[in-house]
Structure formats: structure tokens, C-alpha cells
Amino acid sequence: MRWYTAGMAHVDIKPESYDALKVLAERQGSTVESMVQMAVEDLIRRQESSPDEWLKRWRAVQFEIQAGMPDGVSGEEIEREIDEAINEVRAERRARGR
């Protein structure tokens, strides 16, 4: 087992999990520490949010996207806009994690 150390905290991680996390971090230009921090923050955020809150946020995102679309936009164009927004969020998260 490997020990992950963050300040005074120690977390026991299976070697195969650590190795997979390291590969993922390298692929994203990040560090294991940043990936662990993002995972912990995401877990906390998910556990503290109710399904109603997630639905409310999703509907707000949908409304924002639809409000910015001119009339007659195809489904493919909407999907592309959504994909671009997702990629922007992921890039911002990676940038914060460094």
C-alpha cells in the first residue's frame, strides 16, 4: 500500500488505484495531489447537494444555453455548444488544480 500525504492527513490508497490516478493526472497535465483534492471536493459537493438542487442547477444551465441560441438552431448545434461548455469547465478545474 502507498500512503498519500497531504499536510498532516494520511490516506491509504491501493497501489493500483494510485498508479491509475498518477496516469490520469499526467494525461491531464496535473498532479496526483490535485486530482485527489478535486475528487474529495467533488464528493463533498455531491454529498451535500440534494437531487432537487442538482435538477435546479441543470435546468438553469439548459435555460442559459437555450436563451443564447437563435431560433432554428439544430439539435446537433445545441449538443456541440453543450460539449464546448463542458470542456471549458473541465479546463477551468484543471487550471485551478495546479
The first five atom37 places (N, CA, C, CB, O) and aatype in JSON, in Angstrom:
{
  "aatype": [12, 1, 17, 18, 16, 0, 7, 12, 0, 8, 19, 3, 9, 11, 14, 6, 15, 18, 3, 0, 10, 11, 19, 10, 0, 6, 1, 5, 7, 15, 16, 19, 6, 15, 12, 19, 5, 12, 0, 19, 6, 3, 10, 9, 1, 1, 5, 6, 15, 15, 14, 3, 6, 17, 10, 11, 1, 17, 1, 0, 19, 5, 13, 6, 9, 5, 0, 7, 12, 14, 3, 7, 19, 15, 7, 6, 6, 9, 6, 1, 6, 9, 3, 6, 0, 9, 2, 6, 19, 1, 0, 6, 1, 1, 0, 1, 7, 1],
  "atom_mask": [
    [1, 1, 1, 1, 1],
    [1, 1, 1, 1, 1],
    [1, 1, 1, 1, 1],
    [1, 1, 1, 1, 1],
    [1, 1, 1, 1, 1],
    [1, 1, 1, 1, 1],
    [1, 1, 1, 0, 1],
    [1, 1, 1, 1, 1],
    [1, 1, 1, 1, 1],
    [1, 1, 1, 1, 1],
    [1, 1, 1, 1, 1],
    [1, 1, 1, 1, 1],
    [1, 1, 1, 1, 1],
    [1, 1, 1, 1, 1],
    [1, 1, 1, 1, 1],
    [1, 1, 1, 1, 1],
    [1, 1, 1, 1, 1],
    [1, 1, 1, 1, 1],
    [1, 1, 1, 1, 1],
    [1, 1, 1, 1, 1],
    [1, 1, 1, 1, 1],
    [1, 1, 1, 1, 1],
    [1, 1, 1, 1, 1],
    [1, 1, 1, 1, 1],
    [1, 1, 1, 1, 1],
    [1, 1, 1, 1, 1],
    [1, 1, 1, 1, 1],
    [1, 1, 1, 1, 1],
    [1, 1, 1, 0, 1],
    [1, 1, 1, 1, 1],
    [1, 1, 1, 1, 1],
    [1, 1, 1, 1, 1],
    [1, 1, 1, 1, 1],
    [1, 1, 1, 1, 1],
    [1, 1, 1, 1, 1],
    [1, 1, 1, 1, 1],
    [1, 1, 1, 1, 1],
    [1, 1, 1, 1, 1],
    [1, 1, 1, 1, 1],
    [1, 1, 1, 1, 1],
    [1, 1, 1, 1, 1],
    [1, 1, 1, 1, 1],
    [1, 1, 1, 1, 1],
    [1, 1, 1, 1, 1],
    [1, 1, 1, 1, 1],
    [1, 1, 1, 1, 1],
    [1, 1, 1, 1, 1],
    [1, 1, 1, 1, 1],
    [1, 1, 1, 1, 1],
    [1, 1, 1, 1, 1],
    [1, 1, 1, 1, 1],
    [1, 1, 1, 1, 1],
    [1, 1, 1, 1, 1],
    [1, 1, 1, 1, 1],
    [1, 1, 1, 1, 1],
    [1, 1, 1, 1, 1],
    [1, 1, 1, 1, 1],
    [1, 1, 1, 1, 1],
    [1, 1, 1, 1, 1],
    [1, 1, 1, 1, 1],
    [1, 1, 1, 1, 1],
    [1, 1, 1, 1, 1],
    [1, 1, 1, 1, 1],
    [1, 1, 1, 1, 1],
    [1, 1, 1, 1, 1],
    [1, 1, 1, 1, 1],
    [1, 1, 1, 1, 1],
    [1, 1, 1, 0, 1],
    [1, 1, 1, 1, 1],
    [1, 1, 1, 1, 1],
    [1, 1, 1, 1, 1],
    [1, 1, 1, 0, 1],
    [1, 1, 1, 1, 1],
    [1, 1, 1, 1, 1],
    [1, 1, 1, 0, 1],
    [1, 1, 1, 1, 1],
    [1, 1, 1, 1, 1],
    [1, 1, 1, 1, 1],
    [1, 1, 1, 1, 1],
    [1, 1, 1, 1, 1],
    [1, 1, 1, 1, 1],
    [1, 1, 1, 1, 1],
    [1, 1, 1, 1, 1],
    [1, 1, 1, 1, 1],
    [1, 1, 1, 1, 1],
    [1, 1, 1, 1, 1],
    [1, 1, 1, 1, 1],
    [1, 1, 1, 1, 1],
    [1, 1, 1, 1, 1],
    [1, 1, 1, 1, 1],
    [1, 1, 1, 1, 1],
    [1, 1, 1, 1, 1],
    [1, 1, 1, 1, 1],
    [1, 1, 1, 1, 1],
    [1, 1, 1, 1, 1],
    [1, 1, 1, 1, 1],
    [1, 1, 1, 0, 1],
    [1, 1, 1, 1, 1]
  ],
  "atom_positions": [
    [[0.83, -1.19, 0.0], [0.0, 0.0, 0.0], [0.88, 1.26, 0.0], [-0.95, -0.01, 1.21], [1.95, 1.28, 0.61]],
    [[0.41, 2.27, -0.69], [1.09, 3.56, -0.68], [0.33, 4.5, 0.23], [1.21, 4.16, -2.11], [-0.89, 4.38, 0.4]],
    [[1.05, 5.4, 0.81], [0.42, 6.41, 1.65], [0.41, 7.71, 0.88], [1.16, 6.57, 3.01], [1.43, 8.13, 0.34]],
    [[-0.73, 8.34, 0.83], [-0.84, 9.67, 0.25], [-0.81, 10.63, 1.42], [-2.14, 9.83, -0.63], [-1.6, 10.49, 2.36]],
    [[0.06, 11.61, 1.38], [0.19, 12.56, 2.47], [-0.17, 13.95, 1.99], [1.62, 12.55, 3.05], [0.36, 14.43, 0.99]],
    [[-1.07, 14.59, 2.68], [-1.46, 15.98, 2.38], [-1.42, 16.73, 3.69], [-2.9, 16.06, 1.7], [-2.33, 16.6, 4.52]],
    [[-0.38, 17.51, 3.88], [-0.25, 18.2, 5.16], [-0.1, 17.17, 6.26], [0.0, 0.0, 0.0], [0.87, 16.42, 6.27]],
    [[-1.04, 17.14, 7.17], [-0.99, 16.2, 8.28], [-1.86, 14.97, 8.03], [-1.42, 16.88, 9.57], [-1.82, 14.01, 8.81]],
    [[-2.65, 14.99, 6.94], [-3.56, 13.87, 6.68], [-2.85, 12.76, 5.91], [-4.79, 14.34, 5.89], [-2.0, 13.04, 5.06]],
    [[-3.19, 11.52, 6.22], [-2.64, 10.37, 5.53], [-3.79, 9.5, 5.07], [-1.66, 9.57, 6.44], [-4.7, 9.19, 5.84]],
    [[-3.74, 9.1, 3.81], [-4.79, 8.25, 3.27], [-4.13, 7.04, 2.63], [-5.67, 9.02, 2.23], [-3.19, 7.17, 1.85]],
    [[-4.63, 5.87, 2.98], [-4.1, 4.62, 2.44], [-4.78, 4.34, 1.1], [-4.33, 3.44, 3.43], [-6.01, 4.23, 1.03]],
    [[-3.99, 4.24, 0.04], [-4.52, 4.01, -1.3], [-3.91, 2.73, -1.87], [-4.23, 5.22, -2.23], [-2.7, 2.52, -1.77]],
    [[-4.74, 1.9, -2.46], [-4.24, 0.68, -3.09], [-3.26, 1.06, -4.19], [-5.41, -0.17, -3.65], [-3.47, 2.05, -4.89]],
    [[-2.19, 0.28, -4.36], [-1.19, 0.6, -5.39], [-1.78, 0.77, -6.78], [-0.13, -0.47, -5.43], [-1.4, 1.68, -7.51]],
    [[-2.71, -0.09, -7.15], [-3.28, 0.01, -8.5], [-4.12, 1.28, -8.65], [-4.14, -1.22, -8.81], [-4.18, 1.85, -9.74]],
    [[-4.78, 1.73, -7.59], [-5.53, 2.98, -7.64], [-4.59, 4.17, -7.75], [-6.42, 3.12, -6.4], [-4.85, 5.1, -8.52]],
    [[-3.51, 4.14, -6.99], [-2.54, 5.23, -7.04], [-1.92, 5.31, -8.42], [-1.45, 5.03, -5.97], [-1.78, 6.4, -8.98]],
    [[-1.54, 4.17, -8.98], [-0.92, 4.15, -10.31], [-1.88, 4.68, -11.37], [-0.46, 2.73, -10.67], [-1.47, 5.44, -12.25]],
    [[-3.15, 4.27, -11.31], [-4.14, 4.75, -12.27], [-4.36, 6.25, -12.12], [-5.48, 4.0, -12.09], [-4.5, 6.97, -13.11]],
    [[-4.39, 6.72, -10.89], [-4.56, 8.14, -10.62], [-3.36, 8.94, -11.14], [-4.74, 8.39, -9.13], [-3.53, 10.04, -11.67]],
    [[-2.18, 8.39, -10.99], [-0.97, 9.06, -11.47], [-1.0, 9.18, -13.0], [0.29, 8.29, -11.02], [-0.65, 10.23, -13.54]],
    [[-1.41, 8.12, -13.69], [-1.51, 8.16, -15.15], [-2.53, 9.19, -15.58], [-1.88, 6.77, -15.71], [-2.28, 9.97, -16.49]],
    [[-3.69, 9.19, -14.92], [-4.73, 10.16, -15.24], [-4.23, 11.59, -15.02], [-5.97, 9.9, -14.38], [-4.48, 12.47, -15.85]],
    [[-3.55, 11.82, -13.92], [-3.03, 13.16, -13.62], [-2.03, 13.6, -14.69], [-2.37, 13.18, -12.23], [-2.09, 14.73, -15.16]],
    [[-1.12, 12.72, -15.06], [-0.13, 13.05, -16.08], [-0.8, 13.36, -17.41], [0.87, 11.91, -16.24], [-0.4, 14.29, -18.11]],
    [[-1.81, 12.58, -17.76], [-2.54, 12.78, -19.02], [-3.21, 14.15, -19.05], [-3.59, 11.67, -19.22], [-3.33, 14.77, -20.1]],
    [[-3.65, 14.62, -17.89], [-4.34, 15.9, -17.82], [-3.4, 17.05, -17.47], [-5.45, 15.82, -16.8], [-3.84, 18.19, -17.3]],
    [[-2.1, 16.75, -17.36], [-1.14, 17.8, -17.02], [-1.31, 18.28, -15.6], [0.0, 0.0, 0.0], [-1.11, 19.46, -15.31]],
    [[-1.67, 17.38, -14.72], [-1.92, 17.73, -13.33], [-1.04, 16.89, -12.42], [-3.41, 17.54, -12.98], [-0.09, 16.25, -12.88]],
    [[-1.36, 16.89, -11.14], [-0.62, 16.09, -10.17], [-1.58, 15.18, -9.43], [0.15, 17.01, -9.17], [-2.79, 15.41, -9.41]],
    [[-1.03, 14.15, -8.81], [-1.85, 13.24, -8.01], [-2.53, 14.04, -6.9], [-1.0, 12.09, -7.41], [-3.71, 13.82, -6.62]],
    [[-1.81, 14.94, -6.28], [-2.36, 15.74, -5.19], [-3.56, 16.55, -5.65], [-1.29, 16.67, -4.62], [-4.58, 16.61, -4.96]],
    [[-3.45, 17.17, -6.82], [-4.55, 17.96, -7.35], [-5.75, 17.09, -7.67], [-4.12, 18.72, -8.59], [-6.89, 17.47, -7.42]],
    [[-5.49, 15.92, -8.24], [-6.58, 15.01, -8.59], [-7.31, 14.53, -7.33], [-6.05, 13.81, -9.39], [-8.54, 14.46, -7.31]],
    [[-6.56, 14.21, -6.29], [-7.17, 13.78, -5.03], [-8.0, 14.92, -4.45], [-6.08, 13.31, -4.02], [-9.12, 14.7, -3.98]],
    [[-7.46, 16.12, -4.46], [-8.18, 17.27, -3.93], [-9.48, 17.5, -4.69], [-7.31, 18.54, -3.98], [-10.53, 17.73, -4.09]],
    [[-9.43, 17.44, -6.03], [-10.64, 17.61, -6.84], [-11.66, 16.52, -6.53], [-10.3, 17.6, -8.33], [-12.86, 16.8, -6.43]],
    [[-11.2, 15.28, -6.38], [-12.11, 14.17, -6.09], [-12.78, 14.35, -4.74], [-11.35, 12.84, -6.13], [-13.98, 14.12, -4.6]],
    [[-12.02, 14.77, -3.74], [-12.58, 14.97, -2.41], [-13.6, 16.12, -2.43], [-11.46, 15.27, -1.39], [-14.68, 16.0, -1.86]],
    [[-13.24, 17.23, -3.09], [-14.16, 18.36, -3.16], [-15.44, 17.98, -3.9], [-13.49, 19.55, -3.85], [-16.53, 18.38, -3.49]],
    [[-15.3, 17.21, -4.98], [-16.47, 16.77, -5.73], [-17.36, 15.87, -4.88], [-16.04, 16.04, -7.01], [-18.58, 16.01, -4.89]],
    [[-16.75, 14.94, -4.16], [-17.51, 14.04, -3.3], [-18.28, 14.84, -2.25], [-16.58, 13.02, -2.62], [-19.46, 14.59, -2.01]],
    [[-17.62, 15.78, -1.62], [-18.28, 16.6, -0.59], [-19.44, 17.38, -1.21], [-17.27, 17.56, 0.07], [-20.53, 17.42, -0.65]],
    [[-19.19, 18.01, -2.35], [-20.24, 18.8, -3.01], [-21.43, 17.91, -3.37], [-19.67, 19.48, -4.29], [-22.58, 18.31, -3.19]],
    [[-21.16, 16.71, -3.88], [-22.25, 15.81, -4.25], [-23.03, 15.34, -3.02], [-21.7, 14.6, -5.01], [-24.26, 15.26, -3.05]],
    [[-22.33, 15.04, -1.95], [-23.0, 14.55, -0.74], [-23.83, 15.64, -0.08], [-21.98, 14.01, 0.25], [-24.84, 15.35, 0.56]],
    [[-23.4, 16.89, -0.23], [-24.13, 17.99, 0.41], [-25.28, 18.51, -0.44], [-23.18, 19.12, 0.7], [-26.11, 19.28, 0.06]],
    [[-25.35, 18.11, -1.7], [-26.4, 18.59, -2.6], [-27.53, 17.57, -2.69], [-25.83, 18.88, -3.98], [-27.3, 16.37, -2.77]],
    [[-28.73, 18.09, -2.69], [-29.9, 17.22, -2.83], [-30.2, 17.04, -4.32], [-31.14, 17.82, -2.08], [-29.75, 17.84, -5.15]],
    [[-30.96, 16.01, -4.67], [-31.36, 15.84, -6.07], [-32.12, 17.06, -6.61], [-32.23, 14.59, -6.22], [-31.98, 17.41, -7.78]],
    [[-32.91, 17.7, -5.76], [-33.63, 18.89, -6.19], [-32.68, 20.03, -6.56], [-34.59, 19.35, -5.09], [-32.92, 20.76, -7.52]],
    [[-31.59, 20.17, -5.79], [-30.61, 21.22, -6.1], [-29.91, 20.93, -7.41], [-29.58, 21.33, -4.97], [-29.69, 21.85, -8.21]],
    [[-29.54, 19.66, -7.66], [-28.9, 19.3, -8.94], [-29.85, 19.56, -10.1], [-28.47, 17.82, -8.93], [-29.42, 20.07, -11.14]],
    [[-31.12, 19.21, -9.95], [-32.09, 19.42, -11.0], [-32.27, 20.91, -11.28], [-33.43, 18.78, -10.63], [-32.38, 21.33, -12.43]],
    [[-32.31, 21.69, -10.23], [-32.45, 23.14, -10.38], [-31.25, 23.71, -11.14], [-32.57, 23.82, -8.99], [-31.42, 24.55, -12.03]],
    [[-30.04, 23.26, -10.8], [-28.83, 23.73, -11.49], [-28.85, 23.29, -12.96], [-27.55, 23.2, -10.78], [-28.5, 24.06, -13.84]],
    [[-29.26, 22.04, -13.21], [-29.3, 21.54, -14.58], [-30.3, 22.35, -15.41], [-29.68, 20.05, -14.6], [-30.01, 22.71, -16.55]],
    [[-31.46, 22.64, -14.85], [-32.46, 23.43, -15.57], [-31.95, 24.84, -15.85], [-33.77, 23.49, -14.78], [-32.25, 25.41, -16.9]],
    [[-31.2, 25.4, -14.93], [-30.63, 26.73, -15.14], [-29.63, 26.71, -16.29], [-29.96, 27.25, -13.85], [-29.58, 27.64, -17.1]],
    [[-28.82, 25.66, -16.35], [-27.86, 25.52, -17.45], [-28.6, 25.39, -18.78], [-26.94, 24.3, -17.22], [-28.25, 26.03, -19.76]],
    [[-29.63, 24.54, -18.8], [-30.42, 24.37, -20.01], [-31.04, 25.69, -20.46], [-31.52, 23.34, -19.79], [-30.99, 26.03, -21.65]],
    [[-31.61, 26.43, -19.53], [-32.23, 27.71, -19.85], [-31.21, 28.68, -20.42], [-32.9, 28.31, -18.62], [-31.48, 29.37, -21.41]],
    [[-30.04, 28.74, -19.8], [-28.99, 29.65, -20.26], [-28.55, 29.31, -21.69], [-27.78, 29.58, -19.32], [-28.37, 30.2, -22.52]],
    [[-28.39, 28.03, -21.95], [-27.98, 27.62, -23.3], [-29.08, 27.95, -24.3], [-27.66, 26.09, -23.34], [-28.81, 28.5, -25.37]],
    [[-30.32, 27.62, -23.96], [-31.43, 27.87, -24.88], [-31.65, 29.35, -25.12], [-32.69, 27.24, -24.35], [-31.98, 29.76, -26.23]],
    [[-31.46, 30.16, -24.08], [-31.66, 31.6, -24.21], [-30.63, 32.23, -25.16], [-31.57, 32.27, -22.83], [-30.91, 33.24, -25.81]],
    [[-29.46, 31.62, -25.23], [-28.41, 32.15, -26.09], [-28.45, 31.65, -27.51], [0.0, 0.0, 0.0], [-27.65, 32.07, -28.35]],
    [[-29.38, 30.76, -27.81], [-29.48, 30.17, -29.14], [-30.48, 30.94, -29.99], [-29.87, 28.69, -29.05], [-31.59, 31.24, -29.55]],
    [[-30.09, 31.26, -31.22], [-31.07, 31.89, -32.12], [-32.13, 30.86, -32.55], [-30.36, 32.49, -33.36], [-31.89, 29.66, -32.47]],
    [[-33.27, 31.34, -33.0], [-34.33, 30.45, -33.46], [-33.82, 29.58, -34.61], [-35.56, 31.25, -33.9], [-33.02, 30.03, -35.43]],
    [[-34.3, 28.34, -34.66], [-33.96, 27.46, -35.76], [-32.65, 26.71, -35.62], [0.0, 0.0, 0.0], [-32.16, 26.14, -36.6]],
    [[-32.05, 26.71, -34.43], [-30.79, 26.01, -34.21], [-31.06, 24.51, -34.12], [-30.07, 26.52, -32.92], [-32.02, 24.08, -33.48]],
    [[-30.22, 23.71, -34.78], [-30.43, 22.26, -34.8], [-29.98, 21.62, -33.49], [-29.68, 21.63, -35.98], [-29.23, 22.2, -32.71]],
    [[-30.46, 20.4, -33.29], [-30.05, 19.63, -32.11], [-28.56, 19.38, -32.09], [0.0, 0.0, 0.0], [-27.95, 19.39, -31.02]],
    [[-27.96, 19.16, -33.25], [-26.52, 18.93, -33.33], [-25.74, 20.16, -32.86], [-26.11, 18.57, -34.76], [-24.72, 20.04, -32.18]],
    [[-26.23, 21.33, -33.23], [-25.57, 22.56, -32.82], [-25.69, 22.75, -31.3], [-26.18, 23.77, -33.55], [-24.74, 23.21, -30.65]],
    [[-26.83, 22.41, -30.76], [-27.01, 22.51, -29.31], [-26.07, 21.55, -28.59], [-28.47, 22.22, -28.91], [-25.44, 21.92, -27.6]],
    [[-25.98, 20.32, -29.09], [-25.06, 19.34, -28.49], [-23.63, 19.84, -28.54], [-25.17, 17.99, -29.21], [-22.88, 19.68, -27.57]],
    [[-23.22, 20.45, -29.64], [-21.87, 20.98, -29.77], [-21.62, 22.08, -28.73], [-21.63, 21.53, -31.2], [-20.56, 22.14, -28.12]],
    [[-22.61, 22.95, -28.54], [-22.49, 24.02, -27.53], [-22.34, 23.43, -26.14], [-23.72, 24.95, -27.58], [-21.53, 23.91, -25.34]],
    [[-23.1, 22.4, -25.85], [-23.01, 21.75, -24.54], [-21.63, 21.13, -24.35], [-24.11, 20.67, -24.39], [-21.02, 21.28, -23.29]],
    [[-21.15, 20.43, -25.37], [-19.82, 19.82, -25.3], [-18.73, 20.88, -25.06], [-19.51, 19.04, -26.58], [-17.81, 20.66, -24.28]],
    [[-18.85, 22.01, -25.74], [-17.88, 23.09, -25.56], [-17.93, 23.64, -24.14], [-18.13, 24.23, -26.56], [-16.88, 23.92, -23.54]],
    [[-19.12, 23.79, -23.59], [-19.26, 24.28, -22.22], [-18.65, 23.31, -21.22], [-20.73, 24.53, -21.87], [-17.97, 23.72, -20.28]],
    [[-18.88, 22.02, -21.44], [-18.31, 21.0, -20.55], [-16.79, 21.05, -20.62], [-18.81, 19.6, -20.94], [-16.13, 20.98, -19.58]],
    [[-16.24, 21.18, -21.81], [-14.79, 21.24, -21.95], [-14.21, 22.48, -21.28], [-14.4, 21.23, -23.43], [-13.13, 22.42, -20.69]],
    [[-14.92, 23.61, -21.35], [-14.46, 24.82, -20.67], [-14.41, 24.62, -19.16], [-15.38, 26.0, -21.01], [-13.44, 25.0, -18.52]],
    [[-15.44, 24.02, -18.61], [-15.49, 23.78, -17.16], [-14.35, 22.86, -16.75], [-16.84, 23.16, -16.75], [-13.67, 23.12, -15.75]],
    [[-14.14, 21.79, -17.49], [-13.05, 20.87, -17.17], [-11.7, 21.56, -17.24], [-13.08, 19.68, -18.12], [-10.84, 21.32, -16.39]],
    [[-11.49, 22.4, -18.24], [-10.22, 23.13, -18.35], [-10.03, 24.07, -17.17], [-10.17, 23.91, -19.67], [-8.92, 24.18, -16.64]],
    [[-11.1, 24.74, -16.74], [-11.01, 25.62, -15.58], [-10.66, 24.84, -14.32], [-12.32, 26.38, -15.39], [-9.86, 25.3, -13.51]],
    [[-11.26, 23.67, -14.16], [-10.98, 22.85, -12.98], [-9.53, 22.38, -12.99], [-11.93, 21.62, -12.93], [-8.86, 22.4, -11.96]],
    [[-9.04, 21.98, -14.15], [-7.63, 21.56, -14.25], [-6.71, 22.72, -13.91], [-7.32, 21.03, -15.65], [-5.71, 22.54, -13.21]],
    [[-7.04, 23.91, -14.39], [-6.21, 25.08, -14.13], [-6.19, 25.42, -12.64], [-6.72, 26.28, -14.94], [-5.15, 25.8, -12.11]],
    [[-7.33, 25.28, -11.98], [-7.38, 25.54, -10.53], [-6.62, 24.5, -9.73], [-8.81, 25.59, -10.05], [-6.1, 24.8, -8.66]],
    [[-6.56, 23.29, -10.25], [-5.93, 22.18, -9.53], [-4.42, 22.22, -9.55], [0.0, 0.0, 0.0], [-3.79, 21.45, -8.83]],
    [[-3.82, 23.07, -10.33], [-2.36, 23.14, -10.43], [-1.76, 23.96, -9.35], [-1.94, 23.69, -11.74], [-0.54, 24.12, -9.3]]
  ]
}
